[in-house]
Amino acid sequence: MKLHTPDGNELMEVLHLEREGDQLVVRGTIMGTMPTKAVIRPENLRAAFSLLSLRLLFDIVCLLMTRRGKE
C-alpha cells in the first residue's frame, strides 16, 4: 500500500504488517528509499477506530469498489 501527499508524491510504502506481542508493527519505506518500522500500540489503535464514523465506513467501502483510471 502506498501513501501519497496531496500533490501526488509518494510519502510511504507499507510493505508488511505484523503483530509483535501486544503491538502492530508496520514495515515499509519512506520517500521511496528510507526503510522504517513503526509501532502501533493498542491505545493508539483504539484511538484510530474512534476516528471512524458510519458515514466514513460507508465511504471506505465505496472507495474499495471504485476503479482508478490513471496511476
C-alpha angles and dihedrals in degrees: 000000000000127000118206136193117244090263092056103258116140109252103173140354115209108212103172142010121198142159119245110182108304095344137081112228121207116198123189147105131284120217089358096288116046113085113222141182119202125189123212113198122207093255090053092048090052089050090052092054090050088063091063120094128186089254092052091048089052090049091050091053090049091050090052089058097049124094122225115224101199132025 
